Every structure is written in C-alpha cells, then in structure tokens.
Amino acid sequence: MSTFEIKMPKLGESITEGTIVSWSVKVGDAVQEDDVLFEVSTAKVSAEIPSPVAGKVLELLFAEGDTVAVGTTVALIQLEGEEGEAPESPAPAAAKSNESTTVQSAPAEPVQPVKSSKEEDGRWYSPIVLQLAQEAKISQAELDAIPGTGYEGRLSKKDIKDYITTKKSGVAPQSGTENLRQPSTQPTVDDLRNAPSPVDGGHHHRSTPPTVNDRRNPAAIAEDETVEMDRVARIISDHMVMSKKVSPHVTTVVEADVTRLVKWRSRVKEAFFKREGVALTFMPAIAEATAKALAEFPYVNASVDGYKVILKKHINLGIAVSLPDGNLIVPVIHDADKLNLNGLAVSIDSLAAKARTGKLMPDDIQGGTFTITNFGSFKSLFGTPIINQPQVAILGVGFIEKKPAVVETPEGDTIAIRHKMYLSLSYDHRIINGALGGEFLRRVADYLENWDK
C-alpha cells in the first residue's frame, strides 16, 4: 500500500509552525487533487491547504487547534488506485474526537442549494463550510456575500460560524464592505497600573479607572474582565519578546524639514490619482528615500547569524499595515530600489488593500530585509519600534506638523512656518553602531528634505 504524507507547509520566512484551524476532511474520506484538506493559521497569513494527490484519508495525526512545526506530517493519504487496508493502529485521540463530533445526519433542506467546493468558477468553499451553510439554511446568494478572512479571501470555518451566530442573535451581519475597526479590548497603560496583583497566572486585567473608594477597598474592583489574546496576538507577542532578547536595541531620532515634499505632493496628487488610479500618500516617497539609503549602507540591509553578518543582495521593504482586528502585518515590496515612485505607490496601495481584506499570498510577506512603520497615521510624533527579526533595523515615521522654525536666507535668518517630521531608527547594536545608525537616518532625512521631482 502506497501512502502520501501531508506535511505542515511553510507559509512565510521565519515561520516555524502553524496552527490547524479546522479539518475539511475526516478519516475514510475520498479526496481529489486540489481538494482542501485543512485550514492553517500563522502569525502572518491564514491559508486553506489543498491535497497534492488523489486518494483516501487514512489518518489525521493532529486535532483542530494543535500547533505543529513546519515539515511535520499531519495526515496520511492512501494513493488513488492502491489496494490495501488502512493501518490497524487507531488514530490519535484528538482526531477520533473530531470524528465523533461530526454531524452524520442529513442536513435540513437549504433555502437554495449551495455549490460544490470543487466548482470551477465562482468562490471556493470547503466541505465543512458547505455543511454548516446547509444546516443553517443559508442560500447561495447569502453565502457568496459573507466576507472571508481565509487564504485569498476564502470563507473559513470560523467566518461561517461567526456569521451564523450573529444571524441567530438578531443583529444584522456586516457585509463585506463594512470593514470598520472594532473598539480595542486590549488593556491600557492605566488599566495595568491600577489593576490588582494577578492571581490567575499573570493574565492582564482591563477595567475602568478605580475611584478613591475603589483604592481603599480592593474588593470593589471585582468586575475586572480577563481578556485572552487571540492566536495572532500571542504569536506577535512572542516574536516581539524574542526580538528584544536577541537584538540589543538602540534608537536614534532626527527631525526632518519636509516642506518641499509636502508642497510637491499638494501640487501633483490630483494628476497622480487620475494617472495611476491610487491616492498619493507620503509613504512612496519615504520608501524611495529609504531604498536609496539602504543601497549606500548595506550593513543596515542585513541579518546576523552568530558571528556572521549576511549582507542582503535585494532591498525588500516591509511596510507595516494595521488590520481591522487591531493586529499588524508586514507585507513586502520586493526589490524596492528598482521601482520608481509610481511603482512604489501602486505596490504599497495594492499590498495594504490585500492585507486588510485577508488576501495576501505567502510570497507577499516573505523575504523582507528592512521594515518601515508609520506612527504618523495615528498622529504620533515618533516612537521606538521593535526590530522585525531577522532584520537588523526598522524605521519609524512620525506625524508631519507645521512648526515655526529658523530658516537661513541670503538676507539673514528668519522665522518661517515649516512642515516638520520626526524619523526614528531602531537598530541592532551588534552590527550597527551609533555612527552608522545616525548616518543612515540622516541620509534618509536628507533625501526627503531635498525632494525634487
């Protein structure tokens, strides 16, 4: 009997594990090539994993919710046309549990039959999604309108369950166009400062600021709410802690006079939008200036391996994007130094749109050599960002504001209104010292101050 091992795929650079969100098959199911086997989630992307072969499912080696290392076998497929019996050894208890909870009874007649998960045209649906839709009597048109957060915008098991729950509650589910940021449930600084000592293993607490009587009577803060991080937030948390442990962080800040850049953008933005079809922000100019500076300072476009420095041949800029759920993702512009301003603007706009709609491909988040994060979008002046490992530096961009400044003129110094912006560079002090970090950051600022297009 010939079997094929289905392994946990690698969905991004530095990704070492993935979490099985849901299985779309069970032991004994016949699968065709490209049928979806399971959905996996990492810190960067979610994806439905198709079968590379046709055959019969022999074993599911992990359960939903299990986090599995990349390259580990998660399922066994008996190849199509091969004779033989399935192994006598029982499947893991977790996999059995999944089988026992599968609804075997025929679903109720739906309002309108939903299409097969293998239909050539239209949207792809996994078998478990179709089963849940049929049981909930969701019509095809209604199913097609539900926004998906899975790989390439596919509808995941969680998406359909959330939709059904919301529908049953009597609250009108949001359409795909209503992509509004929900209020954050993460603890604030004041919450953490005023919270009592943790007694439940160190979970953070969120509460309203205590009154004077609350401080005298700790029992009055009994309404605190414990908020668990979601899976992506936990992975990001671990990644940030790891980065601080690996790299000795140093941050340098400069103030750039970007008055020429601001006036140039005001002058050309309408024509640019008509020509390119995307809004012209300041980020393409910042990305171009950064790419030019990285070409001059290769040690900032590098990584560290023990006592070896790896100087990257490609300049791949990661641009941090804030997602509707409050998390961040960093899509990558590959070979950014080879793109002109128009190309950078289109790439940034396209990647940001794909990130916010859950349609990023694995290649879109791989290979980054340097990251830019924009504090200015939240009107913050500057910050001290954490390096995105295995990179060695990250650029923080602050809010552009008008300021009175002393300007040198042929007639002497004068005070004028100028547009100023802070740039902050956090860098790995193992290979970048203060002189190199300062020179690089000053070069980025110089390009922006002397903007000429």
C-alpha atoms as one frame of an Amber mdcrd trajectory, in Angstrom:
protein
   0.000   0.000   0.000   1.430   3.392  -1.030   0.757   6.362   1.191   1.468
  10.049   0.812   2.447  12.223   3.777   0.759  15.618   4.083   3.170  17.941
   5.903   2.689  21.286   7.622   3.719  23.829   4.944   5.964  26.839   5.454
   3.860  29.926   4.737   6.468  32.596   5.241  10.051  33.447   6.030  10.931
  32.792   9.687   7.639  30.915  10.162   8.441  27.711  12.069   4.967  26.462
  12.953   1.304  26.725  12.077  -1.967  26.138  13.910  -4.591  23.826  12.408
  -7.759  25.912  12.469 -10.072  23.251  11.018 -10.069  19.978   9.113 -12.190
  19.814   5.949 -11.948  16.002   5.752 -12.196  13.036   8.104 -10.670   9.547
   8.121 -12.092   7.467   5.282 -12.977  10.379   3.014 -12.006  10.172  -0.653
 -10.188  13.278  -1.835  -9.250  14.513  -5.257  -6.197  16.531  -6.159  -6.634
  20.169  -5.014  -9.444  19.326  -2.559  -9.000  21.376   0.626  -7.671  19.245
   3.492  -7.331  21.757   6.327  -7.026  25.427   7.165  -3.818  26.627   8.841
  -3.059  29.945  10.504   0.281  31.575  11.290   1.279  34.984  12.612   1.238
  36.328   9.065  -1.330  34.509   6.926  -4.194  32.039   7.019  -4.451  29.501
   4.218  -6.520  26.514   3.114  -4.150  23.665   2.259  -5.166  21.547  -0.754
  -4.272  17.926  -1.334  -1.453  17.427  -3.870  -2.689  13.890  -4.613  -5.920
  11.943  -5.065  -6.732   9.130  -2.684  -8.311   8.218   0.641  -7.678   9.781
   4.049  -6.024   7.161   6.275  -5.058   9.182   9.335  -5.354  12.660  10.770
  -2.393  12.968  13.116  -3.345  16.238  14.800  -6.548  17.834  16.036  -8.059
  21.245  15.360  -6.284  23.838  17.487  -2.971  21.962  17.540   0.150  23.983
  16.730   2.512  21.943  14.548   6.115  22.534  13.461   6.757  23.184   9.759
   7.614  19.946   7.921   5.789  17.676  10.378   3.428  15.096   8.882  -0.153
  15.988   9.788  -2.088  13.427   7.708  -1.677  10.278   5.610  -3.350   9.734
   2.237  -3.677   6.316   0.576  -2.948   6.979  -3.069  -5.803   6.514  -5.504
  -5.867   3.115  -7.146  -3.687   1.475  -4.472  -5.080  -1.648  -2.856  -4.776
  -2.400   0.817  -6.375  -1.843   4.158  -5.941   1.117   6.404  -3.483   0.675
   9.274  -4.930  -1.116  12.287  -3.400   1.349  14.736  -6.062   3.757  15.938
  -5.890   7.416  15.035  -4.842   9.797  17.791  -7.465  10.512  20.402  -7.763
  14.103  19.245  -8.526  13.032  15.701 -11.111  10.499  16.972 -12.724  13.263
  18.950 -13.129  15.261  15.767 -14.800  12.309  14.047 -17.195  11.702  16.889
 -18.417  15.284  16.822 -19.070  15.322  13.058 -22.767  15.627  12.285 -23.800
  12.461  10.443 -27.479  13.206   9.970 -28.613  14.697   6.678 -28.814  18.474
   6.876 -32.101  20.251   6.555 -33.147  21.318   3.092 -31.476  24.682   2.410
 -33.285  27.697   1.061 -31.217  27.374  -2.102 -28.677  24.626  -2.810 -25.100
  25.761  -2.316 -22.488  24.898  -4.863 -19.821  22.243  -4.589 -16.451  23.039
  -3.084 -14.881  21.843  -6.348 -16.891  24.095  -8.683 -14.578  25.543 -11.332
 -15.946  29.079 -11.438 -17.044  31.296  -8.583 -15.920  31.172  -4.980 -14.271
  28.120  -3.432 -15.918  26.614  -0.321 -14.520  23.832   1.815 -16.799  20.872
   2.666 -17.155  21.902   6.322 -18.249  25.407   5.305 -20.842  23.985   2.898
 -22.142  21.622   5.588 -22.565  24.435   8.114 -24.273  26.626   5.488 -26.713
  23.865   4.603 -27.559  23.196   8.245 -28.195  26.901   8.822 -30.338  27.148
   5.645 -28.119  29.809   4.120 -28.832  30.454   0.450 -26.134  30.576  -2.209
 -26.519  34.331  -2.669 -26.261  34.902   1.072 -23.203  32.640   1.306 -21.462
  34.473  -1.532 -21.969  37.794   0.274 -20.254  36.732   3.522 -16.748  38.285
   3.746 -13.938  35.751   4.122 -10.728  36.082   6.106  -9.037  32.934   4.809
  -6.410  32.428   2.136  -7.190  34.549  -0.956 -10.382  35.758   0.737 -11.888
  32.300   1.154 -14.604  31.710   3.703 -13.190  29.850   6.706 -14.995  27.688
   9.242 -14.687  30.479  11.796 -16.181  33.008   9.347 -19.322  30.934   8.717
 -19.737  30.092  12.415 -19.427  33.757  13.401 -21.937  34.717  10.712 -24.454
  32.098  11.851 -24.069  33.152  15.498 -24.578  36.812  14.617 -27.606  35.984
  12.477 -29.233  33.967  15.256 -28.691  36.805  17.716 -30.920  39.028  15.614
 -28.144  41.523  14.806 -27.765  42.187  11.091 -24.389  40.729   9.997 -21.998
  43.192   8.363 -21.473  42.988   4.623 -18.046  42.722   3.048 -17.899  46.479
   2.521 -18.272  47.303   6.221 -14.684  46.860   7.285 -14.690  49.152  10.314
 -12.176  48.923  13.147 -13.749  47.482  16.282 -13.019  49.055  19.665  -9.843
  47.593  21.123 -10.215  45.224  24.071  -6.508  45.275  24.856  -5.561  46.610
  28.335  -4.425  50.224  28.529  -1.445  51.517  30.484  -3.762  52.890  33.170
  -5.575  49.566  33.365  -2.332  47.720  34.041  -1.125  50.343  36.510  -4.369
  50.262  38.528  -5.070  46.532  38.317  -4.572  44.372  41.431  -1.766  41.837
  41.627  -2.560  38.944  39.264  -3.677  35.739  40.887  -4.562  33.772  37.763
  -1.207  33.015  36.200  -0.325  36.552  35.133  -3.268  37.460  32.870  -3.698
  41.178  32.277  -6.879  42.793  33.511  -8.971  45.509  31.933 -11.197  47.791
  33.988 -12.467  51.322  34.298 -10.194  53.587  36.355 -10.865  52.919  40.042
 -12.357  55.609  42.238 -10.893  56.761  45.553 -13.175  54.308  47.357 -12.050
  51.538  44.994  -8.423  52.091  46.008  -9.353  51.820  49.685 -11.468  48.729
  49.048  -9.840  46.281  46.596 -12.967  44.118  46.592 -14.729  46.908  44.712
 -12.679  46.040  41.584 -14.248  42.595  41.325 -15.779  43.430  37.938 -12.440
  43.354  36.131 -12.519  41.362  32.918  -9.797  38.930  31.865  -9.101  39.223
  28.134  -7.285  36.408  26.358  -5.053  37.295  23.418  -6.124  35.771  20.120
  -3.784  33.378  18.323  -2.178  36.012  16.119  -1.654  38.385  19.046   0.048
  35.620  21.039   2.431  34.847  18.188   3.238  38.531  17.678   3.813  38.880
  21.414   6.300  36.003  21.420   8.043  37.415  18.332   8.457  40.845  19.921
   9.829  39.398  23.175  12.241  37.237  21.177  13.447  40.267  19.204  14.232
  42.234  22.362  16.143  39.251  23.752  18.109  38.635  20.541  18.980  42.197
  19.484  20.374  44.923  21.760  18.109  47.755  20.635  19.292  51.343  20.198
  17.057  54.100  18.811  18.183  57.301  17.071  15.800  60.171  16.221  16.131
  63.061  13.749  13.740  65.855  12.773  13.335  66.381   9.046  12.051  69.514
   7.330   9.790  68.041   4.644   8.241  71.288   3.451   9.367  70.708  -0.164
   7.895  67.194  -0.113   4.566  68.436   1.272   4.277  71.177  -1.356   5.212
  68.758  -4.148   2.523  66.276  -3.067  -0.128  69.008  -2.852   0.782  70.082
  -6.364   0.716  66.669  -8.101  -1.650  64.437  -6.088  -4.752  65.024  -8.221
  -2.950  64.381 -11.506  -1.255  61.368  -9.951  -4.600  59.854  -8.932  -6.038
  60.356 -12.428  -2.962  58.756 -13.994  -2.271  55.853 -11.607  -5.659  55.235
 -10.008  -4.297  55.333  -6.443  -4.086  58.106  -3.879  -0.616  59.606  -3.464
   0.471  59.435   0.173   3.860  60.309   1.665   4.816  56.646   2.081   6.035
  56.071  -1.537   8.480  58.988  -1.150   9.637  57.662   2.233  10.056  54.184
   0.743  12.095  55.563  -2.175  14.355  57.571   0.143  14.820  54.526   2.395
  15.676  52.220  -0.509  18.299  54.684  -1.785  19.865  54.969   1.673  19.904
  51.178   2.127  21.840  50.822  -1.129  24.501  53.143   0.352  24.577  51.456
   3.778  24.491  47.664   3.196  25.038  46.823   6.888  21.571  48.241   7.617
  20.107  45.886   4.985  21.442  42.729   6.621  20.889  39.960   9.151  23.064
  38.264  11.771  23.930  34.572  12.018  26.005  34.004  15.138  29.194  35.969
  14.497  28.491  36.289  10.766  26.837  39.231   9.037  24.702  38.417   5.985
  24.548  41.392   3.602  21.374  41.093   1.526  21.609  41.410  -2.250  17.995
  42.527  -2.546  16.326  45.507  -0.902  12.898  44.233   0.129  10.935  46.812
   2.102   8.305  45.664   4.585   5.538  48.222   5.243   3.613  47.627   8.488
  -0.177  47.641   7.980  -2.760  47.922  10.756  -5.573  45.372  10.389  -9.262
  45.817  11.319  -8.854  43.403  14.262  -6.115  45.581  15.793  -3.218  43.308
  14.804  -0.385  44.239  12.433   1.013  42.551   9.360   4.047  43.477   7.263
   3.636  42.902   3.500   6.854  43.223   1.491   7.780  45.231  -1.616  10.462
  43.133  -3.295  13.390  44.905  -4.979  12.015  48.279  -3.920  15.174  50.025
  -5.133  14.318  49.027  -8.710  10.862  50.635  -8.655  10.155  54.274  -9.458
   7.819  56.381  -7.340   4.765  55.339  -9.356   5.587  51.657  -8.948   6.128
  52.055  -5.212   2.810  53.882  -4.786   0.863  51.204  -6.652   2.622  48.382
  -4.775   2.002  49.955  -1.361  -1.677  50.593  -2.116  -2.222  47.087  -3.506
  -0.497  45.285  -0.627  -2.314  47.333   2.010  -5.689  46.557   0.406  -4.879
  42.843   0.214  -3.720  42.831   3.844  -6.904  44.421   5.144  -9.115  42.005
   3.204  -7.156  38.876   4.118  -5.981  38.233   0.554  -2.204  38.326   0.989
  -0.324  35.466  -0.640   2.604  33.790   1.165   5.050  35.483  -1.228   3.626
  38.879  -0.224   5.020  38.601   3.313   8.300  36.775   2.691  11.865  37.986
   2.206  11.709  41.373   3.934  15.135  42.908   4.640  14.054  46.211   6.269
  10.774  47.474   7.743   9.027  50.863   7.837   6.264  51.556  10.371   4.168
  54.713  10.226   3.335  56.225  13.624   2.139  59.348  11.832  -1.104  57.701
  10.742  -2.134  57.863  14.418  -0.794  61.459  14.782   2.064  60.255  16.983
   5.227  62.354  16.756   7.681  59.459  16.996   8.208  56.047  18.595  10.861
  53.439  19.320   9.822  50.444  17.193  10.967  46.869  17.842  13.095  45.249
  15.127  11.307  42.714  12.929  13.643  39.706  13.184  15.780  38.538  11.446
  16.284  42.105  10.178  18.664  44.482  11.953  16.812  47.805  11.765  13.356
  49.371  11.484  12.358  52.936  10.551   9.581  54.736  12.422   7.820  57.623
  10.632   6.123  60.330  12.695   3.294  62.777  12.077   4.001  65.770   9.825
   3.093  69.026  11.598   3.565  72.727  10.956   6.142  74.424  13.184   7.829
  77.821  13.411  11.496  77.365  12.510  14.582  79.471  11.943  15.398  79.489
   8.228  18.685  80.726   6.775  18.287  83.081   3.809  20.752  85.289   1.854
  19.334  88.230   3.781  19.885  86.519   7.126  17.976  84.228   9.482  14.196
  84.458   9.581  11.357  82.599  11.286   9.005  80.758   8.955   6.278  78.099
   9.103   7.763  74.766   8.056   6.478  71.191   7.817   8.487  69.009  10.207
   8.554  65.258  10.801  10.464  63.018  13.218  12.153  59.867  11.912  13.290
  57.211  14.388  15.573  54.273  13.650  15.787  51.290  15.986  18.806  49.147
  15.157  20.711  46.067  16.284  23.765  47.301  18.191  25.600  44.018  17.499
  26.489  45.203  13.991  25.220  48.808  13.762  26.902  51.369  15.999  25.684
  54.892  16.707  27.715  56.452  13.903  26.371  54.104  11.225  22.807  54.305
  12.524  22.984  58.094  12.672  24.496  58.444   9.192  21.869  56.181   7.641
  18.965  58.002   9.291  20.416  61.393   8.344  20.701  60.234   4.721  17.009
  59.266   4.625  16.127  62.678   6.060  18.366  64.438   3.523  16.602  62.746
   0.604  13.209  63.852   1.961  14.329  67.408   2.796  15.780  67.908  -0.685
  12.878  66.284  -2.518  12.953  67.188  -6.199  10.644  65.504  -8.687
